[in-house]
């Protein structure tokens, strides 16, 4: 008897069956993304507070920072910023050292999922390099805030790993730790607002 092929798909709460080896846009639902990301902890859960800091909350902050850093960007790039970590609803949030250890297979999986998610919501499969870099810069500012506010880093350590942050850029912003159901609702609502504005 030939060896059994390992299962490479996951059933979502929506009932969709997402094939990780060949994801298709038709199997992507925002409710599944929002639900998954609201329960995925950043920093492997090693953060202060009564709730994990979720990838959904992080994504909302990155989109807001992207808007502050690059005012006047088209709505579609705000949507791309909100969805920048969307594949993690299936594959989880791996910290950078783990990604490095896993190797190119992780990047390939991430790119396949990202392309399916982008196409599902009217974005190009791969966004322009310039926009991707801008979103990454906003992502690093978010990481700096998270590191210093909830992950136990000193400002000097955060500056070393994520770069210095202009205090004016983050004025009025704080890291929020909330129940997953609240974050899920806000993520879904923001997604809908951006879709409506496209």
N, C-alpha and C positions, 0 to 999 in steps of 0.2 A: 504494500500500500504506500503511495507517495506521501511525503510529509504534508501535513495540513498547513495551508497558507495562513499566516497570522492575520487576524482581523485588523484592518487599517481604517476603519470608519468609526464614527461616534454618533450615537443617536442623541439628538438635542431634545430639549423639553417641548419645542414646537412640533416635534414629530419628524423633523428633517433628519436625514442620514447623511452626514458630511464625511466624504471620502478624503482622508488626509493626503493620499497619494495623488488624487486627481480631483481637487475641490472645484465645484461649479457654483457660479453665482446664484443659481436657482435654489441651492441648498443653504443659503445664507439668510438669516433673519436678524433684524436689529434686536429683537427681544432676547434672542439667545446670546448675542454678543453682550448686551447690557447686563443680563443675568450672570453670565460667566465672569465678566470683568469685575462685577461688584463683589464677587466672592474670591477673586485671586488677589493675594496679598503681595504688595511690593516688599522688597528687602527681606524676602523669605519670612515675613512676619515678625522680624526682629525690630519692632518699633514700639515706642511708648504709647500708652493709652489703652482704653477698654475695647476698642475696635481696631481691626487691621486697617492699614492704609491701602485701599484697593486700587487696582489698575484703572478702574472706572473713574475714581476720584482724581487720580493722577492725570488721566486723559482730559478731564474737564479743565484742570489747571493748565495743562500744556496748551490747550486751545485758547484759553484766556491770555496766557503769556504770549503766544504767537500773535494775537491781535494787538497787544501792547507793543511788542517789538517790531512788528511789520504792519503798521496801520495802512488801511486801504487795500489789503489783499482781497482777491475775489472770494466769494463765499465757498467755492469749491475747495480752496486750499484750507479754509477753516475746517471744513468737513474732513479733509485729509489729516489735519492736525488732531481732531477729535478721535479719528480712527487709527492713529499711528501705531498703537499697540493692540489693535483689534484681534490679530491672530492669537493673542494670549488667552482668549476665551476658550480656546481648544488646547493649546500647548502649554499654558501656564506662563508665569513670569520667571525666566531663568536669569539669575544674576550673571554679570559679565564673565566672571571666572568659569562658570559652568558652561556658558556658550562657547568659550574658547576651548574648553576641554572636549566638548561634543564635536566641534569642528564644522566643516562646510555643510554637513547634512542639516544642521539647524537652520542655516541661512536659506537653503533651498526650500525647506518646508515653509519657512516664514514668507518667502517670496511667492510661493504658490497660493498660500492662504490670503496674503495681502492682495494679490491680483484678483482673486475671486470676490473678495469683499469690496474692493474698489469698483469693479465692474457692476456689481449688484446695486451700488448706490450712485452710479452715473459718473464715476471718476475714471481717469485713465488707469489701466492696469499698473503702470509704473509712473509715478509723478515725476516732474522735472527735477533734475539733480539740485538745482538752486533752491527750489521749494523744500525738498527733502532736507537739505542742510539747514535751512531756516527753522524747520520744525525740530530738527535735532538740537539746535541752539536753545530753543524754548524748552525742550526736554531736559537739557543740562541745567537750566535755571531751576526747573522744578525739582530735579534731583538734588541740587544744592540746598533748596529750601527744606526738602524732606530730610536730608542728611543732618542739617543743623537743628531742625525743630523737633524731629521725632526719632532719628536713628542714632543719636549719640555722638555725632561728629562735632569737632570744634570747627570754627570758621576757617582756621588755617588748614585743617585737613580737607574740608570741603573745597576750599580754593585750589588746593593741589590737585584734587581729583576731577573737579567739575568746572574750574575757572572762577574768577572773582565775579561777583554779581553787583550791579549798580543798585544801591538801595532804593533809588527813585523808581526803578522798574517794578519792584515788588511791593511798593508802598500800598498798604491796605490789604495785602494778601496774606493769609495764614493757611497752614495745613489744617484741614478739617478731618476729623475722625468721626464717621457716622455709621449707623446701621446700614447693611447692604441694601435693604429695600429702599431707603431714601436715595442712596447714590444711584441705584438702578433707575429709579424714576427720573432723576435729574438728567442722567445720561441719555435716556430715551427721549426726554423732552427736548434737550438741546439738539439732538440728532434731527428730530422732526422740524424744529425751528430752522435749522440750516438747510434741510431738504426743501422746505417751503420757500426759502429765499433763493434757491438756485434758478 
